[in-house]
Amino acid sequence: MMAHGDTLGVLYVETGRADANDSPKPFAESEQRLASIVAEHLSMALANLRLRETLRNQAIRDPLTGLFNRRYMEETLDREVHRAIRRDAPLSVIMIDADHFKQFNGVFGHEAGDTILHSLGTLMQTSVRAEDIACRYGGEEFTIILPEAGVEAALERAEMLRADARRIIAEHRGRPLGTITLSLGIAVLPDHGRTGDMLLRVADAALYRAKAEGRDRVVMAGAATELDIH
Protein backbone atom coordinates (compact mmCIF):
# COMPACT_ATOMS: atom_id res chain seq x y z
CA MET A 1 0.00 0.00 0.00
CA MET A 2 1.44 3.35 -1.07
CA ALA A 3 0.45 7.00 -0.72
CA HIS A 4 2.34 10.15 -1.74
CA GLY A 5 5.25 7.99 -2.86
CA ASP A 6 5.68 6.30 0.53
CA THR A 7 5.22 2.60 1.21
CA LEU A 8 2.84 2.27 4.16
CA GLY A 9 2.28 -1.45 4.39
CA VAL A 10 1.19 -4.64 2.68
CA LEU A 11 -2.39 -5.85 2.32
CA TYR A 12 -2.64 -9.63 2.09
CA VAL A 13 -5.86 -11.08 0.68
CA GLU A 14 -6.77 -14.64 -0.27
CA THR A 15 -9.89 -16.11 -1.80
CA GLY A 16 -10.38 -18.94 0.67
CA ARG A 17 -11.23 -21.16 -2.28
CA ALA A 18 -9.15 -24.14 -3.40
CA ASP A 19 -9.00 -26.13 -6.62
CA ALA A 20 -8.92 -29.92 -6.98
CA ASN A 21 -5.22 -29.97 -6.03
CA ASP A 22 -5.97 -28.01 -2.83
CA SER A 23 -4.16 -24.95 -4.21
CA PRO A 24 -5.68 -21.45 -3.74
CA LYS A 25 -7.85 -20.43 -6.66
CA PRO A 26 -6.83 -17.14 -8.32
CA PHE A 27 -8.90 -14.02 -7.92
CA ALA A 28 -11.40 -13.11 -10.55
CA GLU A 29 -10.72 -9.83 -12.36
CA SER A 30 -13.55 -8.10 -10.49
CA GLU A 31 -12.13 -9.29 -7.17
CA GLN A 32 -8.68 -7.96 -8.09
CA ARG A 33 -10.18 -4.54 -8.89
CA LEU A 34 -12.02 -4.54 -5.57
CA ALA A 35 -8.83 -5.46 -3.66
CA SER A 36 -6.96 -2.62 -5.42
CA ILE A 37 -9.67 -0.13 -4.51
CA VAL A 38 -9.65 -1.26 -0.87
CA ALA A 39 -5.85 -1.01 -0.74
CA GLU A 40 -5.94 2.48 -2.22
CA HIS A 41 -8.51 3.70 0.31
CA LEU A 42 -6.61 2.13 3.21
CA SER A 43 -3.39 3.75 2.01
CA MET A 44 -4.95 7.21 1.93
CA ALA A 45 -6.52 6.69 5.37
CA LEU A 46 -3.16 5.65 6.86
CA ALA A 47 -1.42 8.59 5.18
CA ASN A 48 -3.99 10.99 6.61
CA LEU A 49 -3.56 9.51 10.09
CA ARG A 50 0.21 9.87 9.82
CA LEU A 51 -0.14 13.49 8.66
CA ARG A 52 -2.54 14.26 11.51
CA GLU A 53 -0.09 12.80 14.04
CA THR A 54 2.76 14.80 12.51
CA LEU A 55 0.79 18.04 12.73
CA ARG A 56 -0.22 17.28 16.32
CA ASN A 57 3.40 16.66 17.30
CA GLN A 58 4.45 19.90 15.66
CA ALA A 59 1.84 21.73 17.73
CA ILE A 60 2.89 20.29 21.11
CA ARG A 61 6.59 19.41 20.66
CA ASP A 62 9.70 21.56 20.72
CA PRO A 63 11.48 20.78 17.42
CA LEU A 64 15.03 21.13 18.79
CA THR A 65 14.78 18.94 21.89
CA GLY A 66 11.81 16.72 21.02
CA LEU A 67 10.28 17.54 24.40
CA PHE A 68 6.81 18.95 24.93
CA ASN A 69 6.56 22.71 24.53
CA ARG A 70 5.59 25.25 27.17
CA ARG A 71 1.99 25.61 26.06
CA TYR A 72 1.40 21.87 26.33
CA MET A 73 3.16 21.80 29.70
CA GLU A 74 0.93 24.52 31.16
CA GLU A 75 -2.25 22.81 29.97
CA THR A 76 -1.09 19.42 31.21
CA LEU A 77 0.09 20.73 34.58
CA ASP A 78 -3.33 22.19 35.38
CA ARG A 79 -4.97 18.88 34.48
CA GLU A 80 -2.49 16.83 36.53
CA VAL A 81 -2.84 19.14 39.55
CA HIS A 82 -6.63 18.75 39.54
CA ARG A 83 -6.26 14.98 39.18
CA ALA A 84 -3.77 14.80 42.06
CA ILE A 85 -6.00 16.87 44.34
CA ARG A 86 -9.00 14.72 43.47
CA ARG A 87 -7.06 11.54 44.27
CA ASP A 88 -5.28 13.06 47.29
CA ALA A 89 -1.99 12.10 45.62
CA PRO A 90 1.34 13.95 45.51
CA LEU A 91 2.70 15.64 42.41
CA SER A 92 6.12 17.20 41.89
CA VAL A 93 7.49 19.81 39.52
CA ILE A 94 11.19 20.07 38.70
CA MET A 95 12.52 23.25 37.11
CA ILE A 96 15.89 22.77 35.40
CA ASP A 97 18.44 25.22 34.04
CA ALA A 98 21.60 24.43 32.06
CA ASP A 99 24.43 26.17 33.92
CA HIS A 100 26.56 28.78 32.13
CA PHE A 101 24.67 28.19 28.90
CA LYS A 102 25.39 31.68 27.55
CA GLN A 103 29.09 30.95 27.94
CA PHE A 104 28.70 27.85 25.75
CA ASN A 105 27.07 30.02 23.10
CA GLY A 106 29.72 32.71 23.45
CA VAL A 107 32.70 30.36 23.22
CA PHE A 108 31.47 27.73 20.77
CA GLY A 109 28.59 29.46 18.93
CA HIS A 110 24.83 29.03 18.86
CA GLU A 111 24.98 25.76 16.90
CA ALA A 112 26.99 24.25 19.73
CA GLY A 113 24.38 25.54 22.18
CA ASP A 114 21.71 23.78 20.13
CA THR A 115 23.76 20.57 20.37
CA ILE A 116 23.71 20.82 24.16
CA LEU A 117 19.96 21.48 24.25
CA HIS A 118 19.34 18.53 21.95
CA SER A 119 21.51 16.29 24.17
CA LEU A 120 19.62 17.38 27.27
CA GLY A 121 16.31 16.74 25.52
CA THR A 122 17.42 13.22 24.67
CA LEU A 123 18.54 12.66 28.26
CA MET A 124 15.19 13.75 29.68
CA GLN A 125 13.18 11.69 27.20
CA THR A 126 15.08 8.54 28.16
CA SER A 127 15.17 9.25 31.90
CA VAL A 128 11.52 9.94 32.72
CA ARG A 129 8.75 7.46 33.42
CA ALA A 130 6.01 6.95 30.83
CA GLU A 131 3.61 9.03 32.95
CA ASP A 132 6.04 11.93 33.46
CA ILE A 133 5.88 15.04 31.27
CA ALA A 134 9.24 16.52 30.21
CA CYS A 135 9.07 19.95 28.58
CA ARG A 136 11.26 22.71 27.28
CA TYR A 137 10.12 25.71 29.29
CA GLY A 138 12.09 28.23 27.24
CA GLY A 139 15.70 28.96 26.32
CA GLU A 140 17.88 26.65 28.39
CA GLU A 141 15.18 25.97 31.00
CA PHE A 142 13.24 22.74 31.26
CA THR A 143 10.32 21.49 33.35
CA ILE A 144 9.42 17.95 34.36
CA ILE A 145 6.01 17.13 35.85
CA LEU A 146 6.04 14.00 38.03
CA PRO A 147 2.53 12.71 38.79
CA GLU A 148 2.21 10.72 42.03
CA ALA A 149 5.80 11.56 43.02
CA GLY A 150 6.44 12.97 46.48
CA VAL A 151 9.50 14.63 48.00
CA GLU A 152 11.79 11.58 48.08
CA ALA A 153 10.95 10.42 44.56
CA ALA A 154 11.38 13.92 43.12
CA LEU A 155 14.73 14.39 44.85
CA GLU A 156 15.95 11.02 43.60
CA ARG A 157 14.89 11.80 40.02
CA ALA A 158 16.45 15.27 40.10
CA GLU A 159 19.75 13.99 41.47
CA MET A 160 19.82 11.28 38.81
CA LEU A 161 19.31 13.88 36.05
CA ARG A 162 22.02 16.11 37.50
CA ALA A 163 24.50 13.22 37.62
CA ASP A 164 23.58 11.92 34.15
CA ALA A 165 23.97 15.38 32.60
CA ARG A 166 27.59 15.50 33.79
CA ARG A 167 28.24 12.26 31.89
CA ILE A 168 27.00 13.63 28.55
CA ILE A 169 29.81 13.73 25.99
CA ALA A 170 28.76 16.58 23.71
CA GLU A 171 30.81 17.56 20.67
CA HIS A 172 30.35 20.13 17.92
CA ARG A 173 32.36 19.78 14.71
CA GLY A 174 34.79 17.51 16.48
CA ARG A 175 35.33 19.86 19.43
CA PRO A 176 34.35 18.66 22.92
CA LEU A 177 32.00 21.12 24.59
CA GLY A 178 32.99 20.36 28.15
CA THR A 179 31.01 19.19 31.15
CA ILE A 180 27.30 20.01 31.26
CA THR A 181 25.93 20.79 34.70
CA LEU A 182 22.37 21.50 35.81
CA SER A 183 20.72 23.49 38.56
CA LEU A 184 17.36 22.07 39.63
CA GLY A 185 14.54 23.32 41.85
CA ILE A 186 11.68 21.17 43.12
CA ALA A 187 8.19 21.98 44.37
CA VAL A 188 5.71 19.38 45.60
CA LEU A 189 1.93 19.44 45.82
CA PRO A 190 0.39 20.06 48.31
CA ASP A 191 3.35 21.21 50.45
CA HIS A 192 4.36 24.14 48.24
CA GLY A 193 1.12 25.04 46.48
CA ARG A 194 -2.16 23.72 45.17
CA THR A 195 -2.17 25.28 41.69
CA GLY A 196 0.04 24.72 38.69
CA ASP A 197 1.08 28.38 38.63
CA MET A 198 2.12 28.32 42.29
CA LEU A 199 4.14 25.11 41.89
CA LEU A 200 6.00 26.58 38.91
CA ARG A 201 6.79 29.78 40.78
CA VAL A 202 7.98 27.95 43.87
CA ALA A 203 10.08 25.48 41.85
CA ASP A 204 11.55 28.41 39.91
CA ALA A 205 12.47 30.17 43.16
CA ALA A 206 14.17 26.96 44.38
CA LEU A 207 16.01 26.75 41.04
CA TYR A 208 17.41 30.25 41.43
CA ARG A 209 18.46 29.42 44.96
CA ALA A 210 20.39 26.46 43.53
CA LYS A 211 22.15 28.79 41.10
CA ALA A 212 22.88 31.34 43.83
CA GLU A 213 24.40 28.62 46.03
CA GLY A 214 26.91 27.58 43.37
CA ARG A 215 24.99 25.73 40.61
CA ASP A 216 25.26 22.01 39.77
CA ARG A 217 22.89 21.12 42.59
CA VAL A 218 19.31 20.24 43.51
CA VAL A 219 17.28 22.43 45.88
CA MET A 220 13.95 21.39 47.36
CA ALA A 221 11.60 24.29 48.01
CA GLY A 222 11.43 25.10 51.70
CA ALA A 223 8.56 26.26 53.85
CA ALA A 224 9.61 29.89 53.44
CA THR A 225 10.00 29.76 49.65
CA GLU A 226 6.33 30.36 48.94
CA LEU A 227 6.38 33.49 51.09
CA ASP A 228 9.59 34.74 49.48
CA ILE A 229 8.09 34.88 46.00
CA HIS A 230 5.11 37.10 46.88
BELRALIN-V486282 format. One record per residue. N is the residue number from 0. PHI is phi in whole degrees, 0 to 359 (* if undefined). NEAR is the number of other C-alpha atoms within 12 Angstrom. Layout:
n: {N;N}
phi: {PHI;PHI}
near: {NEAR;NEAR}
This chain:
n: {0;1;2;3;4;5;6;7;8;9;10;11;12;13;14;15;16;17;18;19;20;21;22;23;24;25;26;27;28;29;30;31;32;33;34;35;36;37;38;39;40;41;42;43;44;45;46;47;48;49;50;51;52;53;54;55;56;57;58;59;60;61;62;63;64;65;66;67;68;69;70;71;72;73;74;75;76;77;78;79;80;81;82;83;84;85;86;87;88;89;90;91;92;93;94;95;96;97;98;99;100;101;102;103;104;105;106;107;108;109;110;111;112;113;114;115;116;117;118;119;120;121;122;123;124;125;126;127;128;129;130;131;132;133;134;135;136;137;138;139;140;141;142;143;144;145;146;147;148;149;150;151;152;153;154;155;156;157;158;159;160;161;162;163;164;165;166;167;168;169;170;171;172;173;174;175;176;177;178;179;180;181;182;183;184;185;186;187;188;189;190;191;192;193;194;195;196;197;198;199;200;201;202;203;204;205;206;207;208;209;210;211;212;213;214;215;216;217;218;219;220;221;222;223;224;225;226;227;228;229}
phi: {*;230;207;55;83;255;277;256;166;233;257;256;226;225;285;80;249;235;272;295;268;65;262;300;285;291;288;289;301;294;291;296;297;296;298;294;295;299;298;295;294;296;299;294;295;295;296;293;296;296;296;298;294;298;295;295;296;296;282;243;248;279;293;284;263;80;277;295;272;294;299;296;300;296;294;289;298;301;294;291;296;298;294;295;296;297;267;55;244;285;205;239;235;248;261;230;228;283;294;53;295;297;292;302;297;292;277;254;101;293;296;293;299;297;298;295;298;297;296;293;298;297;301;290;295;270;256;267;287;299;273;282;237;260;224;268;284;155;58;259;256;229;226;235;261;243;297;59;244;269;301;296;295;293;297;298;295;295;296;295;297;299;291;294;298;293;269;294;255;258;229;224;54;82;259;294;263;89;285;261;240;235;250;226;238;237;230;233;275;263;301;246;152;235;227;299;298;295;298;296;294;291;297;294;296;294;299;291;292;298;291;293;272;126;66;53;203;249;235;273;303;261;298;274;299;299;288;295;270;273}
near: {24;20;21;16;10;13;16;21;16;16;18;12;17;16;16;12;15;13;11;8;8;9;12;14;15;16;18;13;10;11;16;17;13;15;22;21;16;19;24;23;18;21;25;23;19;23;23;17;16;18;16;14;15;15;14;16;18;18;18;26;26;27;20;25;31;27;38;35;32;27;20;26;33;29;21;29;36;25;21;33;35;22;21;27;22;15;13;18;22;31;44;47;58;55;48;50;42;43;34;24;30;19;17;29;23;14;18;24;19;18;19;27;32;27;30;40;40;29;31;40;37;25;30;36;26;19;26;29;19;13;17;30;38;43;44;39;32;22;26;33;33;42;48;47;50;42;36;28;32;28;29;19;25;37;28;24;31;40;28;23;39;35;23;24;34;26;18;27;21;28;22;23;12;10;14;18;29;24;23;35;34;41;43;48;47;50;50;46;39;30;28;36;29;31;29;32;24;31;40;41;31;41;44;37;35;39;40;33;30;29;26;18;16;18;26;32;34;38;39;40;41;24;17;15;30;27;15;16;21;10}
